[in-house]
Amino acid sequence: MYPRNRVEFYTMAWNLIGHEWAVHLLGEHIRGDGVRHAYLFTGPAGVGKGTLALRFAQALVCANPLSPGEFCGECRPCRMTIRQQFPDLTILKAETVGGEMKVDVIRELQHTLSLMPYEANRRIAVLLRFHEANENAQNALLKTLEEAPGKTVLLLTADTAENLLPTIVSRCELIRLRPLAADRLSGELENRLTISPDNARLLARISGGRPGLALRLHSDTALGSTRRQWMDELFTLLGENLPQRFEYVDRLVKLKRSSKEERDQLRMRLREGFVFWQSLWRDVLLQSAGLGDEIANIDYRPQVEVISSSVNPEHAAGLISQLDTSTSRLGNANIQLLMEALVMNLPKGIIAQD
């Protein structure tokens, strides 16, 4: 299927799902020789910020672009950029999702950026999840933004601009990415992954319109059983008292003698589970608003109906927000306390089992 217009063409050339306007804007900056010294990509986790930043980096360093604003994907700079090994590309992030980026990392970057490009005509730094940078790190980067070398492009990603120093935001070209409409994402997933319409619709809705998250969920071969386990645990918790809920947290966390690898695995598991729980509370909101046909977890419709009849929309919305916050804090928060706060806030006395 051919693209309907120039904007769609460049989006397909960058191999992205959605965000056509952003791809077109960045391509125009290259074509018009108007590349800024710093860009800030914002949006929820899994929306495509990091992918867009890397595609932009490819377009900036490609040795054989099909046309200005594109990249061939086959030249040495393109291939090494995708593997994150290109000598003029630096990619920085906190060690763990939800962790902390410290000032030493930024100071090392400043030294790197002071050097002349090795192979391309500019050095590019991609700072992923920069909202995890501590205040000292942000202040250190601010100096670089104010005095950036002429052959440097900084690409930052963050969940929201509001979580960064205003002085950093003001010195960047701000690109706000938003989730795709569920129907649009569903169609893209169906075509790209060759999956059934029902599976594509489920992935699109559970992911909340975030392409990266939908693709990660699809790659999980145990998605069905993992999702059912998390849903069953949530339904059980709704019918339990507080001591029983705390016992659940104790069984789940088990951190007293765990290794760093085990803690990291737990964080990954919780991050996955929070996605499923969020999708359930979104469904409760939709059901409460009379939009039951739009729910994601159609195989749990009876449970959604029971819960929505007992939980007011404000409580459901609060749980969605709390899960979002909990996800962002998983890297450096006390997991035991985080989980206890979460289960304490769940509604009580609801029997929603099969």
Helices and strands as residue ranges (DSSP letters): H 6-13, H 20-31, E 38-42, H 49-61, H 76-82, E 89-92, H 103-113, E 123-127, G 130-132, H 135-146, E 152-158, G 161-163, H 166-170, E 173-176, H 182-193, H 197-206, H 211-219, H 223-238, H 242-253, H 260-288, G 292-294, G 298-300, H 301-308, H 313-329, H 335-344
